[in-house]
Amino acid sequence: MIHKRLPAIIGFYGYSKSGKTTLINSLISKLKTKGISSAVIKETDKPIRVEEEGKDSLSFRISGAFITAFSSKLETNFTINAPIQTERIINVISLLSDVDLVFVEGASSLAIPKIRLGEKPLRENTLLTYSGNIGDIETIIEKLLAERKEEVKDEN
């Protein structure tokens, strides 16, 4: 089995339209300028369908394919016809790429450290309620990345 290092993980939660996506996009841009790569998982309780009616990829899934991959020279999309726990998705991300950080929008897992936006009821492992100072979150992310580097160093 291939063992790769897991990325640092930070989640965000809040009511719809609370600014989670805008905040995560801002953090991705800022971190990229510092050479920090990231991935995003968006958790939702709504059904998701990214395939268009009448397209081959949808017909494969309807026919019973458990996983379909749609690949081009620019990008690849996977559709898995089942829910998967966030922790397993993070493991798959770490196998596909060596990203430094995974953002989880809508984070509900108890194990994921989280930032709350707005007045949504507190979830376990909440590190901060965002007050508009993005620097507070950058400090937390820097700490998570440093902890991850120490874990990797200790493994070697």
N, C-alpha and C positions, 0 to 999 in steps of 0.2 A: 504494500500500500504506500502511496505517495503521501508524505507528510510535509505540509507547507505551514508556514506560520500564519496564525489567524490574525486578521487586522484588528485594530482597536475599534470599539463599537460605541456609538452614542445615539440615543434615541430622543425623539421630540414628540410631545403630545399636546393637544389642546383642541378646543372646539373648531369646527369647520370655519374657515375664513379668519383664523386667529393669526396667520402669518407664518405658519410652519414652512411651507414650500419656499416662500420668499427668503426666509432666514437661512434655510439649508442651501439654497442657490447662492446666496451671498457668501456663506462659509466655504462652499466648494470653490468659488472663484478666488477668494482670498488664500485658501490653502494651496491651490494649484500654483499660484505665483511663488509660493515657498517650496515648491517641489513635492508637495504632499498629494498623493493620489487618493481618490475616494470612489465609493460606490454608494448607491442608495437603494434601500428597500422601502416600499410604501405599503404599509398594512392598511387594510380597509375592511369594513364589514359589508361592503356593497359587492355585487357580482361584477366580475371584470371580463370583458371580451375585447380582445384587440384585433381579432381577425374580421375581415370584411366578408359580408354575405357574397357567395358565389366564387370566392377565391379557393385555390387548391388547399392552402394550409387549413382552412376551416373544414373542408371536405374530409381531410385526413383524420382530424379529431372526431368529426361526426361518425366516421366509419369505425372508430374505436381505437385509434392510435393513442397511447398513453402520453407520449411526448412527441411534439412536432418542433422542428427547428427550421427557421426561415433565414437563409443566409445569403448575403451579397458580398461584393468586394469591400463594402463600407461598414457593414454591421451584421449582427446575428441576433435574432429573437428566438427564445424558447417559450413554448407554451406547454405546461404540464397540467394534465387534466385531473388534478387533485390538489387539495390544500397541503402546504408544506410548512412546518414550523420554522420560524425565523432563524433559529440556531442552525438548522440544516441548510437553509439558504445561504447563510454566512459561510458555512463549510464549502458549499459549492462555489461561491464567489472566490474563496481562497484557492481553490483548485484551478479555476479559470484564469486568475490574474493575481498579481502580487500587490493589491491595493493596500494602502496604509491604514485607511479608515473607512468604516461603513456607517452611514447615517441610516437610522430607521425612523421614518416618518409614521407617526401613529403608534409608536412603541408601546406594547402592552406586556411583554415578557418581564417577569420579575427580575431576571438576571441582568437585564440591560440597564446601564446607567442612563438616566433620562433628564431632559430639560422640559419643564412645563411652560406652556404659553397660555396666559390668561388664567381664568378661575376654575378650570376643569378640576374635579376632585383629585387630590394628590394620589399618585401611584407609588408603589414601593420602588425604592432605589432612585428616587428623584433627587438630583444633585442641586438643582437651582430652579427657581421660577424666574423666567426671563423678564427683565425690567427695561429692555431697550438698549442695554450696553452689550454690544456684540463682543467686546473685549473680555467680559466675564466668561463667555462661552469659549473663546479662543484659549483662555488660560486653562480651562477644564480639558479641552482637547489636547493641548500641549502636554498636560499631566498624563492623560490616558496614553498618548503616543510614547512618552518617556517610560511609563510603566511597561508597555508592550516591548520596548527595546530592551529593558532590563530582563524581562521574562525570556526573550530570545537569547540574550547574552548568558543567562543562567543555564539554558539548555545546552549551550556549547561548551 
